[in-house]
């Protein structure tokens, strides 16, 4: 094992890891070899068999990357200075780099001439810059600017497990046991059921009292080594704020910013934790097992995991013989935005319901929309009647398909995605989604042109057009 690789990987139980990979039938035959020899930063990445195939060829060859070093090494200093204009962030990056030298992840600092002499003039440096993340600064290595990442040929698409996988695992575990029994039942992927006797520790419903926690890998990429053959492409430029000069470091661990490092780390992430020598964060980040814990910014709760039924199954009748309900909504801002109104029309062929409502949007709500300095309120005015229509015609909409026609492209997109970055709009969208679940209706949104707006007169409080065919009603307003 190369000494620089041993510095990073020496505390890992690699032979145990190799045997575990073999016993578990992991198809990645090169993983052990790469962990012992180091992961490449340039060139083709061999498929591991762990992820779906996806071929992404390199933009330049490794030989071409070497040739670009004749000009790129002269540009990295300017790139480092441009990325280090904030003195506090620049100092944090410099101090972190010196700390990584002490840990054996980097070697240096070196001068430009020392680097040029060591590699015979052929070396590619990448700038290191800082990103402020709350109360700390994360050092990022930009291996894209001078095309180190462009020399990598990727053969797989990395797929990561998320919250859905964690919840599914918990649900699978809960479904395997029945409180008070001595057996377990698990569905097989090919059909059928696998069953057997429960261990005493899992009897009497104890298996349903789930707990969990999140483990944060300490400097995850730095726990894997870079292949010695790519030392010439692992140079990092960092601004020294004390001397106002750019110093150079050689990265022995995988740089945070190398595309190949993402692949290498995710291959190795199949077997982590203390048994194999992987370090996890301690202190505030190392939480005890609990019925509630935070993962990926979300709170997972197992407090109600033992409930046999949280709610009745939600069922939407998509193939009803009843024709869909048709709703037209509209919002209006008149007199330079001083008068904000809304209206809606419903036509239900099944129940012969033909109704219309319209009115002023409550002043306190309009004031709230304006509180952040907004002058254009039409987007909010278009969303509001969609919510009010849900509340007003809830009995008609229950278990029905609904065609909703709006007159604003932004509102239509927000309703389809059920998302808006604007907090006031997000609140309305959340209420609409909650009502859809409660009513078990199935909405479909479309924009109708202004000339064809059936609800235009209602939003302008002109109800004379509806007198012959529609009944005017008072809407059920929403509380905000």
N, C-alpha and C positions, 0 to 999 in steps of 0.2 A: 504494500500500500504506500502510495506517495506520502511523504511527510506532511504536505499541506492538506491532503485528504484525511490523514490520520488525526490531524489537529481538530478537524470538524467531526469526524465519524468515530473517533477512538472510544467514546463512551457508549456507543450503541452495541447491543448484543446481536451482532450481525449473523453469526452462525445459527443462533436460535431463530432469528428472523428467517433465514434461508430454509430451515427445517419446517417452520410453520407454514411458509409459502407452499412448500412441497406437500405437506399433509393436508392443507386446505384446498389444494388443487387450483391455486391461482395461476392463470395462464401467462402471466408476465414473466417470461423466462429470463429477460435481461435485467430485471429490477435489481436483483442482488448484485450482479456485476456492476451496474451503474452506481450503486451505493458504495461499493468498494473502490471503484476507479474514479468516481466523480461523474456528474452529469454534464453533458455537452451544452455549450452556449451557442454554437454555430453548427451549420450543416443539417443533414436530414435526421429526424427523430424516428426511430424504428417504432412500428405499431406495438402496443402492449397487449392488445386483446381485451383490455379492461373497459374501453370506451368505444362508442360507435365510430366507424371509419369516416373520415372526412379529410380529403386531400387538399392541402393548401401549399402550393409550391413556393419555394424561395424566390424573392425578387432578384437577388444577385447571388452569385456563387461565393464560396469562401475565398477563392483566389481573387475574385473581383473586390471583395471586402478588404483583403490585404492591400490591394493596389490603391484603394481609396484612402488608406492611412497616410499616404504621402501628402495629402492636403487636409484631411480631417483633423489630424493631430495639431495642426496650426490654428484651428478654429475653436477648439474646446475651451480655451481660456475665456474668450469673449462670451461663449454660451454660459459658462459658469458665472461670470460677473452679471450677466443679464438676469439669471435666475436667482441671484442672491442679493437683491436690492434691499430687502427687509433685513436690517442688521440683527434683530433678535432671532429671526429664523435662521439666518446665516450662521450665527454663533451656535445655535442649537445643533445644526447639521454638523458643524466642525467638531463640536464636543462629542457628539454621538459617533462620528468617524474615529476619533481617537479612542473612544471606549471600545469600539469594535476591534481596534488593533490589539488592545489588551486581552480581548477574548479569543484572539486568533482568527477572527473572521476576515480581517484585512491585514495587509502589511504596508508599511509606510510611516510617515509621508515621505515622498520622493520628489525631486525636482524634475522638470521637463527633460533636462539633459540626461539625468540618470535613467529615466525611462527609455529615452532614445538610444542610449548606449547599451542598455540591457537587452533590448529587442532588435538591435541592429537597424533601427530606423523604421521598422514595420510593427506598429502597434496602434490600436484604436482605443481612444479614451471616450468615456461617456460622462456627461455632467451628472453630478448628484445635487439635488435640490430638496427643499423642505416643504411639506404640506402641513399646515396647522390643523390639528384634529382635537378640538376642545382645549384641554389644558396641556397638551403635548404636541411635539412636532415630529412627524414621521419623515425619515429620509427616504427619498425615492431615487432610484438609479435609472436614468433615461437612456436605455440601450436602443431606442428607436431613432433618435435624431441623426446619429452617424451610422445607421444601417446594420448594426449587429443583429437586431431582431429580423431584419429583412433577409438575412442569410439563412434563416431557419426554414426547413421544409417540415410542415406538420402533417401528420397522417391520421389524426383522431380528433374528435370533438369532445372536449371535457364536459361531462355532465355531473353536476353536483347535487347532492341530496339537500332538500330544504325542509321547511316547516311541514309540508304535506307528508313527507316521508316519516318524520318524527311522530306526527299524529297517527299515521297509518300503523306504525309499529306499536304504538300504545294501544290502539284499537284492536289490533291483532292479538296482542297479549291479553287484553281484557276478554276477548271473545273465546279464548282458549279454555277458560275455566267457568264453572258454574258454582256460585256460592253454596257451601255446605255439602258439596259432592266430593268424591275421591277420584274423579276421572278428568281428563282433558280431551278436547276435540279441536282439531285444526284442519281447515280446508286445504286440500292439495291443489296445486296449480293446474294439474291435469284432470281435475274432477275427483270426487270422492272425499273421504274424511280420514285423517290419521288420528287415532285416539289411543289412550293408555292411562295408567294410574298416575295420580299426582304424588309428588314428593310431599311428605308431611309438612314441610315449610310452606307449601302452597295451598294447604287445605283450609277449610273454614273461611274461605273468602279472602285470606290474607294477600293472595296474589292480585287482588283487585285494588289494593291500596297502593297505587303507584306513586313513585317519587322520581325526580330527575334532577339533573343539573347540567350546566354547560362547562366544558373545559376549554380554556383558551391556551393554544400552543404558544409558548414563549418564543418570539422571533422565529416563526415557523420555517421560513426559507433558509435562515441561517443555520439550521440544524442539518442541512444537506450540503455536500461539497461540490465544487465546480471541478470539471476535468482539467488536469494540468495542461493538456494540449491547447486549451483555450485561454491560457494566461495572457497572451498578447491582446485578447479582445475583452479582458476583464478589468481594464484600468479605469479608475474613476477619478474625475477631477472635482476637487472641493475647494471652495474659497476659504483661505485662512484669514479671518477678520482681524487678527492681531498684526499681521504683516501686509495685509491687502494684496496677497499673492495667491495664485492658484497652485495648490499642492496635489500630488497624485498618489493614489493608493491602488494596490492590487487586491482584488476580491478573491478570497479562497472559498468563501461560501457562495451560495446562489444569490445573485443580486435581486433585490426587490424592484423589478422593472424589466426583467428578461422574460421574453415569451416562452422560452424553453424551460424556465424555472417553474412556470405554472404547471406544465405537463409533468415535469419531474417530481414536484411536490405532491401532486394529486395521485401519481402512481404509488408513491411511498406512503400516502396517507391511509392506506388500507390497514396498516398495522402500526399503531402508535402506542401511547401511554407508557407507563413506568416500566413495564415488563421488558420492553425493547429499548429502554434508555431514552425515550422521548421526554423532553422537559415541558411541563405545563406551567402556566402562570400561577403564582401564589398570591397571598395577601388578599386584597379586595376582590380580585377576579376569581379566586378559588372558593366557591360557595359550597356549603354542605348540601346533601341531598334534601329536597323539599318537595312538597306537593305543588308548589308554584316556582317556576324558574324562568329566567330570561334567555332566549335563544334568538340570535339574528335580529335583535331589536324588538322582538315580540314576547309577550308573556304567555307561557304554556301553563295551564292549570289542570291538575288531576283531582281537584277537590270533589268534583261530582262524578269521578270516574266509576264509582261503585253503583251509580243509579242504573237500574235496569232499563228505564225509558225516560229520556229527558223531555221528549216531545213526540207527538204522533207523526208518522211519516208525512212529508210534504209531497203532495201529488198535484200536478197541473194537468188538466185534461186538454191535451193538444189536438185531439181528434174529435172534438165535440161536433155534433151535427148542427149546433147553433152557429149562426153567422157571427163574425167578430163584432164587438162593440167599436164604434167609431167616435173618436173625440178630436175636436179641433180646439187648440189653445192659442192665445195671443197675449202679448204684453205691449204696452204703449207708453212712451215718454213724450209728453206734450209740453208746450210752453217752456222750451229750453230745459226740460227735465224737471220742472217744478211740479208737474202733475204726472204721477206714475200710476197707471191703471192696468187692469188685467181682465180677461174674460175667457169663457170656454163654452163649447156647445157639445152635446152628446146626442148620438143617434144609435139606438139599440133596436134592430129589427126584431129580435126575439121577444122582448117585453113591450115593444112599441113605445119605449121611452124616448121623448124628444124634449130636452130641457136646455136652458141657457142661463148662465149667470155672468155677472160682471160687476166691477166696482173699483174703488180706489185701494191701492195697496196700503196697509197701515203705515201711518206717518213715522212711527217709531222704528219700523223695519227699514223704511227708506233712509231715515237718518243714520241707521246703523250701516247700511250699504255705503253711505257717503263718508263715513267717519275716517276712512283711510285716504280721503282726498279724491275719490272717484267722481268723475262728472258724467261718464257714460254708464247708465244703469240698465240698458235694454237687455243685456244678457241675463241679469237677475230677474228682470220683469218677465222674461220669456219662460224661465224655469218655475217661477212662483205659481202660475195657474195650473201647471202640470201636477204639482203637489196638491193644490187645493181641489183639483178634479178628483184625485185619488180619494181624498177624505169625503168629499161631497157625495160621490157616487159609489161609495164602497160596496153597498149591497148589490148594485148592478154589476160591478166588476168582479165580484168573487167567482173564482173558478172559470174565468172567461179569458178568451183571447181578445186583445185590445189593439186597435190601430190608432196611433196618436200622431196627429199632424201638427208640427210646430212651424214657426216662421223665422227661425234663426239657426244658421249653420253651426255656430258655436254651441248653442243650447242642445241641438240634436246630437252633436258629437259627445258632449258631456253626459247626456242621458244614455247614450249607447254604451259608453265606457264606464258609466257610473263613477266618474272621477272629474275633479276640477282642482287645480292648485289654489284656487281662491277659497278661503275658509268659509265665507258666507254661502257660496254656491255648494260647497262640499256638504254643509249641514243639510241643505234642501235635498241634495241627491241621496244622502244617507237616509233621510226620512222617506223618500220615495221608494228606495230599495226595501226598507223595512216593511212598508205597506204592501209592496208586491209579494213579499214572503208571507205576510199575514193573510192577504186576500187570495194568494195562490193564483194570481192572474199572470198572463203571459203577454207583456207589451211588445209592440213593434213600432219603431219611430221613423218618421219620414218628414222631410221639409216640403211644405206646400208654398207655391209662389204667392206673392202679395195679392195678385189679381184674383186668385182662387181661394183666398182666405175666407172660410165660412164663419170664423170667429172675430173678424176684424171689427165689425160693428159693435160686438159685445165688449171688446176691450176699450172702445171709445165711448161706451155707455149709451149707444144708440140702439135701443131695443125695439124700435118700431118695425124693423125689418123681420122680426121673429114672431110678431103677434099672432099671425094666422096659423102657424104650424108648430110653435114651440111654447112651452110653459116656462115662464121666468121663475127662478127659485133663488133663495138666499144661500150662498155657499157656506160650507163649514170651514172657517178660517183656521190656519195653523198657528200654534203658539211657539214663539221663538225666544 
